[in-house]
Structures are given as C-alpha cells and as structure tokens.
Amino acid sequence: MGVPLYEYQGQRDALVNWAVKKGEQGVQEYHQVKNRVSIDGLLTPLAKGGEWVEGGWGDEF
C-alpha cells in the first residue's frame, strides 16, 4: 500500500494553452478579478487599490 509509482511523461501544457488563448491583457484581468481575496478571506492589495509594480506592491504594503 502507499503511493503508486508513475513514469514521468512530460510537462502538461493546459495552463500555457489557457494563457495563450486569454492573451496578456486577459490574464491580467483574470488576476485582478480572482486575486482580490486571499484563501483566508482577507482582502489583498488588489482589493485595496494596490497595484503590482516590479518587485512588490509599491508603497502601500
């Protein structure tokens, strides 16, 4: 009993295909909508008007 052994067959491409289909703007919009609340139910910087900048959440957090 335990975890079965599996043979590595390669990377899955479902996420890459989804992102290509959405486009860069579509992925950004998805993140803006879906990442406003953490899994703990807390508001994220996106919900508080924060904007992601290279290296972090700017001056707000």
N, CA, C and O atoms as a Maestro MAE file, in Angstrom:
{
 s_m_m2io_version
 :::
 2.0.0
}

f_m_ct {
 s_m_title
 :::
 protein
 m_atom[244] {
  # First column is atom index #
  i_m_mmod_type
  r_m_x_coord
  r_m_y_coord
  r_m_z_coord
  i_m_residue_number
  s_m_chain_name
  s_m_pdb_residue_name
  s_m_pdb_atom_name
  i_m_atomic_number
  :::
  1 25 0.838 -1.182 0.000 1 A "MET " " N  " 7
  2 3 0.000 0.000 0.000 1 A "MET " " CA " 6
  3 2 0.882 1.244 0.000 1 A "MET " " C  " 6
  4 15 2.061 1.189 0.348 1 A "MET " " O  " 8
  5 25 0.306 2.327 -0.384 2 A "GLY " " N  " 7
  6 3 1.055 3.565 -0.424 2 A "GLY " " CA " 6
  7 2 0.776 4.315 -1.720 2 A "GLY " " C  " 6
  8 15 -0.283 4.171 -2.332 2 A "GLY " " O  " 8
  9 25 1.735 5.102 -2.109 3 A "VAL " " N  " 7
  10 3 1.605 5.911 -3.311 3 A "VAL " " CA " 6
  11 2 2.092 5.105 -4.509 3 A "VAL " " C  " 6
  12 15 3.191 4.550 -4.469 3 A "VAL " " O  " 8
  13 25 1.303 5.030 -5.566 4 A "PRO " " N  " 7
  14 3 1.747 4.267 -6.732 4 A "PRO " " CA " 6
  15 2 2.902 4.970 -7.445 4 A "PRO " " C  " 6
  16 15 3.044 6.189 -7.350 4 A "PRO " " O  " 8
  17 25 3.710 4.214 -8.144 5 A "LEU " " N  " 7
  18 3 4.819 4.767 -8.914 5 A "LEU " " CA " 6
  19 2 4.310 5.143 -10.302 5 A "LEU " " C  " 6
  20 15 3.588 4.375 -10.939 5 A "LEU " " O  " 8
  21 25 4.687 6.309 -10.755 6 A "TYR " " N  " 7
  22 3 4.298 6.766 -12.081 6 A "TYR " " CA " 6
  23 2 5.550 7.133 -12.856 6 A "TYR " " C  " 6
  24 15 6.569 7.516 -12.280 6 A "TYR " " O  " 8
  25 25 5.456 7.012 -14.152 7 A "GLU " " N  " 7
  26 3 6.578 7.376 -15.010 7 A "GLU " " CA " 6
  27 2 6.348 8.782 -15.541 7 A "GLU " " C  " 6
  28 15 5.256 9.105 -16.008 7 A "GLU " " O  " 8
  29 25 7.381 9.619 -15.469 8 A "TYR " " N  " 7
  30 3 7.293 10.978 -15.985 8 A "TYR " " CA " 6
  31 2 7.155 10.932 -17.501 8 A "TYR " " C  " 6
  32 15 7.949 10.285 -18.183 8 A "TYR " " O  " 8
  33 25 6.144 11.622 -18.026 9 A "GLN " " N  " 7
  34 3 5.920 11.625 -19.462 9 A "GLN " " CA " 6
  35 2 6.082 13.002 -20.078 9 A "GLN " " C  " 6
  36 15 6.042 13.132 -21.302 9 A "GLN " " O  " 8
  37 25 6.262 14.025 -19.271 10 A "GLY " " N  " 7
  38 3 6.474 15.364 -19.794 10 A "GLY " " CA " 6
  39 2 5.603 16.391 -19.085 10 A "GLY " " C  " 6
  40 15 4.749 16.061 -18.263 10 A "GLY " " O  " 8
  41 25 5.851 17.642 -19.433 11 A "GLN " " N  " 7
  42 3 5.091 18.746 -18.855 11 A "GLN " " CA " 6
  43 2 3.700 18.786 -19.466 11 A "GLN " " C  " 6
  44 15 3.518 18.468 -20.641 11 A "GLN " " O  " 8
  45 25 2.725 19.178 -18.665 12 A "ARG " " N  " 7
  46 3 1.380 19.406 -19.192 12 A "ARG " " CA " 6
  47 2 1.333 20.813 -19.779 12 A "ARG " " C  " 6
  48 15 2.014 21.717 -19.295 12 A "ARG " " O  " 8
  49 25 0.548 20.987 -20.795 13 A "ASP " " N  " 7
  50 3 0.503 22.283 -21.469 13 A "ASP " " CA " 6
  51 2 -0.841 23.004 -21.327 13 A "ASP " " C  " 6
  52 15 -1.075 24.009 -21.998 13 A "ASP " " O  " 8
  53 25 -1.711 22.505 -20.473 14 A "ALA " " N  " 7
  54 3 -3.048 23.097 -20.325 14 A "ALA " " CA " 6
  55 2 -2.977 24.553 -19.864 14 A "ALA " " C  " 6
  56 15 -3.692 25.396 -20.405 14 A "ALA " " O  " 8
  57 25 -2.141 24.864 -18.890 15 A "LEU " " N  " 7
  58 3 -2.053 26.237 -18.376 15 A "LEU " " CA " 6
  59 2 -1.478 27.182 -19.429 15 A "LEU " " C  " 6
  60 15 -1.965 28.298 -19.611 15 A "LEU " " O  " 8
  61 25 -0.448 26.725 -20.111 16 A "VAL " " N  " 7
  62 3 0.159 27.551 -21.167 16 A "VAL " " CA " 6
  63 2 -0.869 27.822 -22.266 16 A "VAL " " C  " 6
  64 15 -1.001 28.955 -22.729 16 A "VAL " " O  " 8
  65 25 -1.591 26.790 -22.678 17 A "ASN " " N  " 7
  66 3 -2.609 26.967 -23.717 17 A "ASN " " CA " 6
  67 2 -3.697 27.936 -23.270 17 A "ASN " " C  " 6
  68 15 -4.156 28.764 -24.056 17 A "ASN " " O  " 8
  69 25 -4.111 27.834 -21.999 18 A "TRP " " N  " 7
  70 3 -5.125 28.737 -21.456 18 A "TRP " " CA " 6
  71 2 -4.629 30.180 -21.514 18 A "TRP " " C  " 6
  72 15 -5.358 31.077 -21.939 18 A "TRP " " O  " 8
  73 25 -3.391 30.399 -21.087 19 A "ALA " " N  " 7
  74 3 -2.836 31.756 -21.054 19 A "ALA " " CA " 6
  75 2 -2.688 32.329 -22.458 19 A "ALA " " C  " 6
  76 15 -2.962 33.509 -22.676 19 A "ALA " " O  " 8
  77 25 -2.264 31.516 -23.399 20 A "VAL " " N  " 7
  78 3 -2.136 31.977 -24.783 20 A "VAL " " CA " 6
  79 2 -3.507 32.367 -25.331 20 A "VAL " " C  " 6
  80 15 -3.645 33.383 -26.011 20 A "VAL " " O  " 8
  81 25 -4.504 31.563 -25.033 21 A "LYS " " N  " 7
  82 3 -5.860 31.838 -25.504 21 A "LYS " " CA " 6
  83 2 -6.414 33.133 -24.896 21 A "LYS " " C  " 6
  84 15 -7.079 33.907 -25.584 21 A "LYS " " O  " 8
  85 25 -6.139 33.366 -23.602 22 A "LYS " " N  " 7
  86 3 -6.600 34.583 -22.919 22 A "LYS " " CA " 6
  87 2 -5.875 35.823 -23.419 22 A "LYS " " C  " 6
  88 15 -6.475 36.891 -23.532 22 A "LYS " " O  " 8
  89 25 -4.602 35.688 -23.714 23 A "GLY " " N  " 7
  90 3 -3.778 36.832 -24.088 23 A "GLY " " CA " 6
  91 2 -3.262 37.531 -22.839 23 A "GLY " " C  " 6
  92 15 -3.767 37.305 -21.739 23 A "GLY " " O  " 8
  93 25 -2.271 38.366 -23.009 24 A "GLU " " N  " 7
  94 3 -1.651 39.044 -21.862 24 A "GLU " " CA " 6
  95 2 -2.652 39.898 -21.086 24 A "GLU " " C  " 6
  96 15 -2.686 39.855 -19.857 24 A "GLU " " O  " 8
  97 25 -3.462 40.669 -21.802 25 A "GLN " " N  " 7
  98 3 -4.461 41.512 -21.145 25 A "GLN " " CA " 6
  99 2 -5.504 40.660 -20.421 25 A "GLN " " C  " 6
  100 15 -5.924 41.006 -19.317 25 A "GLN " " O  " 8
  101 25 -5.918 39.565 -21.026 26 A "GLY " " N  " 7
  102 3 -6.902 38.681 -20.416 26 A "GLY " " CA " 6
  103 2 -6.396 38.043 -19.135 26 A "GLY " " C  " 6
  104 15 -7.145 37.904 -18.168 26 A "GLY " " O  " 8
  105 25 -5.128 37.656 -19.123 27 A "VAL " " N  " 7
  106 3 -4.535 37.070 -17.915 27 A "VAL " " CA " 6
  107 2 -4.455 38.126 -16.812 27 A "VAL " " C  " 6
  108 15 -4.737 37.828 -15.651 27 A "VAL " " O  " 8
  109 25 -4.077 39.348 -17.160 28 A "GLN " " N  " 7
  110 3 -4.032 40.423 -16.159 28 A "GLN " " CA " 6
  111 2 -5.418 40.700 -15.586 28 A "GLN " " C  " 6
  112 15 -5.559 40.895 -14.379 28 A "GLN " " O  " 8
  113 25 -6.430 40.718 -16.429 29 A "GLU " " N  " 7
  114 3 -7.794 40.937 -15.955 29 A "GLU " " CA " 6
  115 2 -8.246 39.784 -15.053 29 A "GLU " " C  " 6
  116 15 -8.895 40.011 -14.032 29 A "GLU " " O  " 8
  117 25 -7.910 38.574 -15.424 30 A "TYR " " N  " 7
  118 3 -8.239 37.408 -14.606 30 A "TYR " " CA " 6
  119 2 -7.618 37.548 -13.217 30 A "TYR " " C  " 6
  120 15 -8.288 37.314 -12.211 30 A "TYR " " O  " 8
  121 25 -6.355 37.924 -13.160 31 A "HIS " " N  " 7
  122 3 -5.678 38.094 -11.868 31 A "HIS " " CA " 6
  123 2 -6.333 39.199 -11.049 31 A "HIS " " C  " 6
  124 15 -6.489 39.064 -9.836 31 A "HIS " " O  " 8
  125 25 -6.716 40.290 -11.706 32 A "GLN " " N  " 7
  126 3 -7.365 41.392 -10.992 32 A "GLN " " CA " 6
  127 2 -8.681 40.938 -10.354 32 A "GLN " " C  " 6
  128 15 -8.998 41.343 -9.236 32 A "GLN " " O  " 8
  129 25 -9.434 40.111 -11.049 33 A "VAL " " N  " 7
  130 3 -10.731 39.650 -10.543 33 A "VAL " " CA " 6
  131 2 -10.562 38.548 -9.501 33 A "VAL " " C  " 6
  132 15 -11.201 38.590 -8.451 33 A "VAL " " O  " 8
  133 25 -9.723 37.579 -9.773 34 A "LYS " " N  " 7
  134 3 -9.637 36.369 -8.947 34 A "LYS " " CA " 6
  135 2 -8.730 36.508 -7.722 34 A "LYS " " C  " 6
  136 15 -8.808 35.683 -6.812 34 A "LYS " " O  " 8
  137 25 -7.880 37.525 -7.679 35 A "ASN " " N  " 7
  138 3 -6.921 37.634 -6.584 35 A "ASN " " CA " 6
  139 2 -7.210 38.797 -5.637 35 A "ASN " " C  " 6
  140 15 -6.289 39.341 -5.027 35 A "ASN " " O  " 8
  141 25 -8.451 39.172 -5.513 36 A "ARG " " N  " 7
  142 3 -8.827 40.266 -4.607 36 A "ARG " " CA " 6
  143 2 -8.962 39.811 -3.155 36 A "ARG " " C  " 6
  144 15 -8.849 40.616 -2.230 36 A "ARG " " O  " 8
  145 25 -9.206 38.516 -2.966 37 A "VAL " " N  " 7
  146 3 -9.379 37.955 -1.627 37 A "VAL " " CA " 6
  147 2 -8.476 36.743 -1.496 37 A "VAL " " C  " 6
  148 15 -8.414 35.909 -2.399 37 A "VAL " " O  " 8
  149 25 -7.773 36.641 -0.370 38 A "SER " " N  " 7
  150 3 -6.881 35.505 -0.138 38 A "SER " " CA " 6
  151 2 -7.686 34.261 0.212 38 A "SER " " C  " 6
  152 15 -8.893 34.344 0.438 38 A "SER " " O  " 8
  153 25 -7.025 33.113 0.258 39 A "ILE " " N  " 7
  154 3 -7.719 31.885 0.634 39 A "ILE " " CA " 6
  155 2 -8.187 31.940 2.085 39 A "ILE " " C  " 6
  156 15 -9.033 31.145 2.493 39 A "ILE " " O  " 8
  157 25 -7.644 32.870 2.866 40 A "ASP " " N  " 7
  158 3 -8.069 33.079 4.252 40 A "ASP " " CA " 6
  159 2 -9.249 34.042 4.356 40 A "ASP " " C  " 6
  160 15 -9.750 34.306 5.449 40 A "ASP " " O  " 8
  161 25 -9.689 34.563 3.213 41 A "GLY " " N  " 7
  162 3 -10.804 35.503 3.209 41 A "GLY " " CA " 6
  163 2 -10.401 36.937 3.473 41 A "GLY " " C  " 6
  164 15 -11.262 37.792 3.684 41 A "GLY " " O  " 8
  165 25 -9.109 37.217 3.465 42 A "LEU " " N  " 7
  166 3 -8.622 38.575 3.708 42 A "LEU " " CA " 6
  167 2 -8.480 39.330 2.395 42 A "LEU " " C  " 6
  168 15 -8.154 38.743 1.363 42 A "LEU " " O  " 8
  169 25 -8.727 40.632 2.439 43 A "LEU " " N  " 7
  170 3 -8.538 41.439 1.249 43 A "LEU " " CA " 6
  171 2 -7.052 41.512 0.906 43 A "LEU " " C  " 6
  172 15 -6.202 41.625 1.789 43 A "LEU " " O  " 8
  173 25 -6.760 41.446 -0.375 44 A "THR " " N  " 7
  174 3 -5.381 41.554 -0.845 44 A "THR " " CA " 6
  175 2 -5.112 42.992 -1.270 44 A "THR " " C  " 6
  176 15 -6.037 43.803 -1.314 44 A "THR " " O  " 8
  177 25 -3.878 43.316 -1.580 45 A "PRO " " N  " 7
  178 3 -3.589 44.668 -2.071 45 A "PRO " " CA " 6
  179 2 -4.403 45.039 -3.316 45 A "PRO " " C  " 6
  180 15 -4.717 46.213 -3.516 45 A "PRO " " O  " 8
  181 25 -4.744 44.062 -4.147 46 A "LEU " " N  " 7
  182 3 -5.566 44.372 -5.321 46 A "LEU " " CA " 6
  183 2 -6.920 44.917 -4.917 46 A "LEU " " C  " 6
  184 15 -7.419 45.851 -5.544 46 A "LEU " " O  " 8
  185 25 -7.519 44.360 -3.890 47 A "ALA " " N  " 7
  186 3 -8.836 44.804 -3.435 47 A "ALA " " CA " 6
  187 2 -8.761 46.159 -2.750 47 A "ALA " " C  " 6
  188 15 -9.752 46.888 -2.694 47 A "ALA " " O  " 8
  189 25 -7.601 46.492 -2.237 48 A "LYS " " N  " 7
  190 3 -7.428 47.751 -1.517 48 A "LYS " " CA " 6
  191 2 -6.892 48.853 -2.417 48 A "LYS " " C  " 6
  192 15 -6.482 49.910 -1.938 48 A "LYS " " O  " 8
  193 25 -6.895 48.604 -3.722 49 A "GLY " " N  " 7
  194 3 -6.440 49.624 -4.659 49 A "GLY " " CA " 6
  195 2 -4.953 49.590 -4.924 49 A "GLY " " C  " 6
  196 15 -4.428 50.445 -5.636 49 A "GLY " " O  " 8
  197 25 -4.269 48.612 -4.359 50 A "GLY " " N  " 7
  198 3 -2.841 48.488 -4.621 50 A "GLY " " CA " 6
  199 2 -2.593 48.022 -6.040 50 A "GLY " " C  " 6
  200 15 -3.450 47.394 -6.663 50 A "GLY " " O  " 8
  201 25 -1.444 48.327 -6.530 51 A "GLU " " N  " 7
  202 3 -1.087 47.927 -7.881 51 A "GLU " " CA " 6
  203 2 0.280 47.280 -7.854 51 A "GLU " " C  " 6
  204 15 1.220 47.820 -7.271 51 A "GLU " " O  " 8
  205 25 0.391 46.123 -8.485 52 A "TRP " " N  " 7
  206 3 1.665 45.410 -8.515 52 A "TRP " " CA " 6
  207 2 2.660 46.181 -9.356 52 A "TRP " " C  " 6
  208 15 2.375 46.556 -10.493 52 A "TRP " " O  " 8
  209 25 3.818 46.411 -8.791 53 A "VAL " " N  " 7
  210 3 4.923 47.010 -9.534 53 A "VAL " " CA " 6
  211 2 6.096 46.062 -9.439 53 A "VAL " " C  " 6
  212 15 6.130 45.207 -8.554 53 A "VAL " " O  " 8
  213 25 7.047 46.197 -10.324 54 A "GLU " " N  " 7
  214 3 8.202 45.310 -10.335 54 A "GLU " " CA " 6
  215 2 8.824 45.259 -8.947 54 A "GLU " " C  " 6
  216 15 9.254 46.282 -8.414 54 A "GLU " " O  " 8
  217 25 8.871 44.075 -8.371 55 A "GLY " " N  " 7
  218 3 9.494 43.899 -7.066 55 A "GLY " " CA " 6
  219 2 8.551 43.941 -5.887 55 A "GLY " " C  " 6
  220 15 9.001 43.731 -4.761 55 A "GLY " " O  " 8
  221 25 7.259 44.201 -6.077 56 A "GLY " " N  " 7
  222 3 6.350 44.195 -4.933 56 A "GLY " " CA " 6
  223 2 5.124 45.037 -5.139 56 A "GLY " " C  " 6
  224 15 4.751 45.367 -6.265 56 A "GLY " " O  " 8
  225 25 4.500 45.382 -4.031 57 A "TRP " " N  " 7
  226 3 3.233 46.108 -4.030 57 A "TRP " " CA " 6
  227 2 3.408 47.606 -3.863 57 A "TRP " " C  " 6
  228 15 2.526 48.258 -3.305 57 A "TRP " " O  " 8
  229 25 4.473 48.156 -4.310 58 A "GLY " " N  " 7
  230 3 4.658 49.598 -4.213 58 A "GLY " " CA " 6
  231 2 4.749 50.043 -2.758 58 A "GLY " " C  " 6
  232 15 5.257 49.306 -1.913 58 A "GLY " " O  " 8
  233 25 4.266 51.224 -2.468 59 A "ASP " " N  " 7
  234 3 4.380 51.812 -1.139 59 A "ASP " " CA " 6
  235 2 3.244 51.431 -0.198 59 A "ASP " " C  " 6
  236 15 3.323 51.692 1.002 59 A "ASP " " O  " 8
  237 25 2.191 50.820 -0.727 60 A "GLU " " N  " 7
  238 3 1.018 50.562 0.106 60 A "GLU " " CA " 6
  239 2 1.213 49.420 1.067 60 A "GLU " " C  " 6
  240 15 0.577 49.399 2.121 60 A "GLU " " O  " 8
  241 25 2.088 48.444 0.743 61 A "PHE " " N  " 7
  242 3 2.238 47.276 1.601 61 A "PHE " " CA " 6
  243 2 3.664 46.959 1.845 61 A "PHE " " C  " 6
  244 15 3.971 45.999 2.552 61 A "PHE " " O  " 8
  :::
 }
 m_bond[243] {
  # First column is bond index #
  i_m_from
  i_m_to
  i_m_order
  :::
  1 1 2 1
  2 2 3 1
  3 3 4 2
  4 3 5 1
  5 5 6 1
  6 6 7 1
  7 7 8 2
  8 7 9 1
  9 9 10 1
  10 10 11 1
  11 11 12 2
  12 11 13 1
  13 13 14 1
  14 14 15 1
  15 15 16 2
  16 15 17 1
  17 17 18 1
  18 18 19 1
  19 19 20 2
  20 19 21 1
  21 21 22 1
  22 22 23 1
  23 23 24 2
  24 23 25 1
  25 25 26 1
  26 26 27 1
  27 27 28 2
  28 27 29 1
  29 29 30 1
  30 30 31 1
  31 31 32 2
  32 31 33 1
  33 33 34 1
  34 34 35 1
  35 35 36 2
  36 35 37 1
  37 37 38 1
  38 38 39 1
  39 39 40 2
  40 39 41 1
  41 41 42 1
  42 42 43 1
  43 43 44 2
  44 43 45 1
  45 45 46 1
  46 46 47 1
  47 47 48 2
  48 47 49 1
  49 49 50 1
  50 50 51 1
  51 51 52 2
  52 51 53 1
  53 53 54 1
  54 54 55 1
  55 55 56 2
  56 55 57 1
  57 57 58 1
  58 58 59 1
  59 59 60 2
  60 59 61 1
  61 61 62 1
  62 62 63 1
  63 63 64 2
  64 63 65 1
  65 65 66 1
  66 66 67 1
  67 67 68 2
  68 67 69 1
  69 69 70 1
  70 70 71 1
  71 71 72 2
  72 71 73 1
  73 73 74 1
  74 74 75 1
  75 75 76 2
  76 75 77 1
  77 77 78 1
  78 78 79 1
  79 79 80 2
  80 79 81 1
  81 81 82 1
  82 82 83 1
  83 83 84 2
  84 83 85 1
  85 85 86 1
  86 86 87 1
  87 87 88 2
  88 87 89 1
  89 89 90 1
  90 90 91 1
  91 91 92 2
  92 91 93 1
  93 93 94 1
  94 94 95 1
  95 95 96 2
  96 95 97 1
  97 97 98 1
  98 98 99 1
  99 99 100 2
  100 99 101 1
  101 101 102 1
  102 102 103 1
  103 103 104 2
  104 103 105 1
  105 105 106 1
  106 106 107 1
  107 107 108 2
  108 107 109 1
  109 109 110 1
  110 110 111 1
  111 111 112 2
  112 111 113 1
  113 113 114 1
  114 114 115 1
  115 115 116 2
  116 115 117 1
  117 117 118 1
  118 118 119 1
  119 119 120 2
  120 119 121 1
  121 121 122 1
  122 122 123 1
  123 123 124 2
  124 123 125 1
  125 125 126 1
  126 126 127 1
  127 127 128 2
  128 127 129 1
  129 129 130 1
  130 130 131 1
  131 131 132 2
  132 131 133 1
  133 133 134 1
  134 134 135 1
  135 135 136 2
  136 135 137 1
  137 137 138 1
  138 138 139 1
  139 139 140 2
  140 139 141 1
  141 141 142 1
  142 142 143 1
  143 143 144 2
  144 143 145 1
  145 145 146 1
  146 146 147 1
  147 147 148 2
  148 147 149 1
  149 149 150 1
  150 150 151 1
  151 151 152 2
  152 151 153 1
  153 153 154 1
  154 154 155 1
  155 155 156 2
  156 155 157 1
  157 157 158 1
  158 158 159 1
  159 159 160 2
  160 159 161 1
  161 161 162 1
  162 162 163 1
  163 163 164 2
  164 163 165 1
  165 165 166 1
  166 166 167 1
  167 167 168 2
  168 167 169 1
  169 169 170 1
  170 170 171 1
  171 171 172 2
  172 171 173 1
  173 173 174 1
  174 174 175 1
  175 175 176 2
  176 175 177 1
  177 177 178 1
  178 178 179 1
  179 179 180 2
  180 179 181 1
  181 181 182 1
  182 182 183 1
  183 183 184 2
  184 183 185 1
  185 185 186 1
  186 186 187 1
  187 187 188 2
  188 187 189 1
  189 189 190 1
  190 190 191 1
  191 191 192 2
  192 191 193 1
  193 193 194 1
  194 194 195 1
  195 195 196 2
  196 195 197 1
  197 197 198 1
  198 198 199 1
  199 199 200 2
  200 199 201 1
  201 201 202 1
  202 202 203 1
  203 203 204 2
  204 203 205 1
  205 205 206 1
  206 206 207 1
  207 207 208 2
  208 207 209 1
  209 209 210 1
  210 210 211 1
  211 211 212 2
  212 211 213 1
  213 213 214 1
  214 214 215 1
  215 215 216 2
  216 215 217 1
  217 217 218 1
  218 218 219 1
  219 219 220 2
  220 219 221 1
  221 221 222 1
  222 222 223 1
  223 223 224 2
  224 223 225 1
  225 225 226 1
  226 226 227 1
  227 227 228 2
  228 227 229 1
  229 229 230 1
  230 230 231 1
  231 231 232 2
  232 231 233 1
  233 233 234 1
  234 234 235 1
  235 235 236 2
  236 235 237 1
  237 237 238 1
  238 238 239 1
  239 239 240 2
  240 239 241 1
  241 241 242 1
  242 242 243 1
  243 243 244 2
  :::
 }
}
